[in-house]
Amino acid sequence: MRIIGIILWLIGVIYAIGWGIKIRHTAKNEQATESIFEVHVFLLAVSVILIPIFSLSPFHLLWMFLASFLLPFLSLYFPFRLLWPVASLYCSLWYIGIRNPGRAYYLSGDYAKAIESFKETIQVKPNSAETYFYLGLAYGKLGDHQKELESYKEAVRLKPDFAEVHFNLGFLYKDLGDSQQAMESFRDALLFKPDYIKARCHIAVLYAEMGDRENALQEYELVKKLDKNSAEELYLLINTKNKNSEECVKKTEGIAK
């Protein structure tokens, strides 16, 4: 029984660390934090730490981990809201070294400052494909599609298997009226990320716009295996050829999690 308890505690430690890594990854790519999410990560860490400190049975983790899911929702209300500053302090340890001012400017809608910040980052880290990706996004928001295109191409040069960049290149080529290049870019995205639903959706829509309903429906069937909700939207798109209104054909504005 003791061995089972130790194994359970080790699994709990790995689980808590995994959530810490996840919140770090989310903050790195989105530059956004959620207090509820931070409280959950904090309570997971507290749970595994309390076991050895108070010589508790690791089986207590079963209810402690359940509580770590429920308490964050209660933290929206006083007095549980007092958990927010403590959780934020703990999670700040996971955020060390990941802050990206350019991404923060981008999310706030200040695209000019975002571009300046990304350029400064590139001077320090000239081989950062991610920075060129976000730089391209910022140029796109300002309507400078030539520089957007150049930024994406540089990102692909630095990281050929960067599926999100290939996807956004396809999105850009499509908006510029180059369906052939768009199709190739979406295919490249799928080459490195076979389950990339958005890329598959765009390919289907391109086929529909070219009058090739048969291939469009074949792509629809593939999407259906991955996500039925996206497939339903796609089926409507194929029939209406509405290019912009649905979720499954929006540009990728962050690195996929």
C-alpha positions in Angstrom: 0.0 0.0 0.0 2.9 2.3 0.8 4.4 1.8 -2.6 1.1 2.6 -4.3 0.9 5.7 -2.2 4.4 6.8 -3.3 3.6 6.2 -6.9 0.4 8.2 -6.6 2.3 11.1 -5.0 4.9 11.0 -7.8 2.2 11.1 -10.4 0.7 14.0 -8.5 4.0 15.9 -8.6 4.3 15.3 -12.4 0.8 16.4 -12.9 1.3 19.6 -10.9 4.5 20.4 -12.8 2.7 19.7 -16.1 0.1 22.3 -15.3 2.8 24.7 -14.4 4.4 24.2 -17.8 1.1 24.6 -19.5 0.3 28.0 -17.8 3.8 29.1 -18.8 3.3 28.1 -22.4 -0.1 29.9 -22.5 1.3 33.1 -21.1 4.3 32.9 -23.4 2.1 32.7 -26.5 -0.9 34.8 -25.5 0.6 37.2 -23.0 -2.6 36.8 -21.0 -3.2 35.3 -17.6 -6.4 34.1 -16.0 -6.7 34.2 -12.2 -8.9 31.1 -12.1 -6.3 29.2 -14.0 -3.5 30.5 -11.8 -5.4 29.5 -8.6 -5.8 25.9 -10.0 -2.1 25.6 -10.7 -1.3 27.0 -7.3 -3.6 24.6 -5.5 -2.1 21.7 -7.3 1.3 22.7 -6.1 0.1 23.2 -2.6 -1.5 19.7 -2.6 1.7 17.8 -3.5 3.8 19.9 -1.1 1.5 19.3 1.9 1.7 15.5 1.6 5.4 15.2 2.7 5.3 18.2 5.1 2.5 16.8 7.2 3.2 13.1 6.5 -0.2 12.7 5.0 -1.3 9.7 3.0 -0.8 10.4 -0.7 -4.4 9.2 -1.2 -5.5 12.6 0.2 -4.5 13.9 -3.3 -7.7 12.3 -4.7 -9.9 14.9 -2.9 -7.3 17.6 -2.9 -6.9 17.6 -6.6 -10.7 17.6 -7.0 -10.8 20.7 -4.7 -8.2 22.3 -6.9 -10.7 22.2 -9.7 -13.6 23.5 -7.7 -12.0 26.3 -5.6 -10.8 28.4 -8.5 -14.4 28.9 -9.5 -15.4 29.9 -6.0 -12.4 32.3 -6.0 -14.6 34.6 -8.1 -16.3 35.5 -4.8 -15.0 36.8 -1.5 -13.3 35.4 0.7 -11.9 32.8 -1.8 -10.8 35.7 -4.0 -8.0 36.2 -1.5 -6.3 33.2 -3.3 -5.7 35.4 -6.4 -2.6 37.4 -5.2 -1.0 34.3 -3.6 -1.6 32.2 -6.8 -0.4 35.1 -8.9 2.8 35.3 -6.9 3.4 31.5 -7.3 2.7 31.5 -11.0 5.0 34.5 -11.5 7.8 32.0 -10.9 6.7 30.1 -14.0 6.5 33.4 -16.0 10.2 34.4 -15.5 11.9 35.0 -18.8 8.9 34.6 -21.0 7.4 38.1 -21.2 7.1 39.4 -24.7 6.3 43.2 -24.9 5.6 43.0 -28.6 3.0 40.3 -28.2 1.4 42.3 -25.4 1.2 45.4 -27.6 -0.2 43.3 -30.4 -3.0 41.9 -28.1 -3.8 45.4 -26.9 -4.2 46.6 -30.5 -1.2 48.9 -30.7 0.3 47.3 -33.8 2.8 50.0 -34.6 4.4 49.6 -31.2 4.2 45.8 -31.6 6.2 46.1 -34.8 8.9 48.2 -33.1 9.2 45.8 -30.3 9.4 42.7 -32.5 12.1 44.5 -34.6 14.1 45.1 -31.4 13.7 41.5 -30.4 15.0 40.4 -33.9 18.1 42.5 -33.4 18.9 40.5 -30.3 17.5 37.2 -31.6 17.8 37.3 -35.4 17.0 33.6 -35.7 13.7 33.7 -33.9 11.0 32.3 -36.3 8.3 33.0 -33.7 9.2 36.7 -33.7 9.0 37.0 -37.4 5.6 35.2 -37.3 4.2 37.8 -34.9 5.8 40.6 -36.8 4.0 39.4 -39.9 0.7 39.3 -37.9 1.3 42.9 -36.8 2.0 44.1 -40.4 -1.1 42.3 -41.5 -3.2 44.2 -39.0 -1.9 47.5 -40.5 -2.6 46.3 -44.0 1.0 46.2 -45.1 0.7 42.8 -46.8 4.1 43.0 -48.6 6.0 43.2 -45.3 3.6 40.6 -43.8 4.5 38.3 -46.6 8.3 38.9 -46.2 8.0 38.3 -42.4 6.2 35.0 -42.9 8.7 33.8 -45.5 11.6 34.6 -43.2 9.9 32.7 -40.4 9.5 29.7 -42.8 13.2 30.0 -43.8 14.2 29.8 -40.2 11.8 27.1 -39.2 10.5 25.1 -42.3 8.1 23.0 -40.2 6.3 26.0 -38.7 2.8 24.9 -39.6 1.1 28.1 -38.4 3.2 30.3 -40.6 2.4 28.1 -43.7 -1.2 28.4 -42.8 -1.1 32.2 -42.5 0.8 32.4 -45.8 -2.1 30.5 -47.3 -4.5 32.8 -45.7 -2.6 35.8 -47.1 -2.2 34.4 -50.6 -5.9 33.7 -50.6 -6.8 37.3 -49.7 -4.4 38.5 -52.4 -6.2 36.4 -55.0 -3.5 33.8 -55.6 -5.5 30.5 -55.0 -2.7 28.3 -56.3 -0.1 29.6 -53.8 -2.7 29.5 -51.1 -3.5 25.9 -51.8 0.2 25.0 -51.7 0.7 26.8 -48.4 -2.3 25.1 -46.8 -0.9 21.7 -48.0 2.4 22.6 -46.5 0.7 23.3 -43.1 -0.9 19.9 -43.2 2.4 18.3 -44.1 3.8 19.3 -40.7 0.5 19.2 -38.8 -1.9 16.6 -40.3 -4.7 17.4 -37.9 -4.7 21.2 -38.7 -8.4 21.6 -39.1 -8.3 25.3 -40.2 -5.9 24.4 -43.1 -8.2 21.6 -44.1 -11.2 23.9 -44.0 -9.5 26.5 -46.2 -8.5 23.8 -48.8 -12.2 22.7 -48.9 -13.4 26.3 -49.4 -10.8 26.9 -52.1 -12.1 23.8 -54.0 -15.6 25.0 -53.6 -14.7 28.5 -54.9 -13.1 26.8 -58.0 -16.3 24.8 -58.6 -14.7 21.5 -57.5 -17.4 20.3 -55.2 -16.2 16.7 -55.2 -12.8 17.5 -53.7 -14.4 20.0 -51.4 -16.6 17.3 -50.0 -13.7 15.0 -49.6 -12.0 17.5 -47.5 -15.2 18.0 -45.5 -15.3 14.2 -44.8 -11.7 14.5 -43.4 -12.6 17.4 -41.2 -15.7 15.5 -40.0 -13.4 12.8 -38.6 -11.5 15.4 -36.6 -14.2 17.8 -35.4 -18.0 17.5 -36.1 -18.7 21.1 -35.2 -16.1 22.5 -37.6 -17.4 20.0 -40.2 -20.9 21.5 -39.9 -19.6 25.0 -40.4 -17.5 23.8 -43.3 -20.5 22.2 -45.0 -22.3 25.5 -44.9 -19.3 27.3 -46.3 -19.0 24.9 -49.2 -22.7 25.5 -50.0 -22.7 29.2 -49.5 -19.0 30.0 -50.4 -19.0 32.5 -47.5 -15.3 33.2 -47.1 -15.1 35.2 -43.9 -17.9 34.5 -41.4 -17.1 31.2 -39.8 -14.6 30.3 -37.1 -12.9 27.5 -39.0 -11.5 29.9 -41.7 -10.1 32.6 -39.4 -6.4 33.5 -39.5 -4.2 31.9 -36.9 -3.1 34.7 -34.5 -1.0 32.6 -32.1 1.1 29.5 -32.0 -1.1 26.5 -31.5 -1.2 24.9 -27.9 
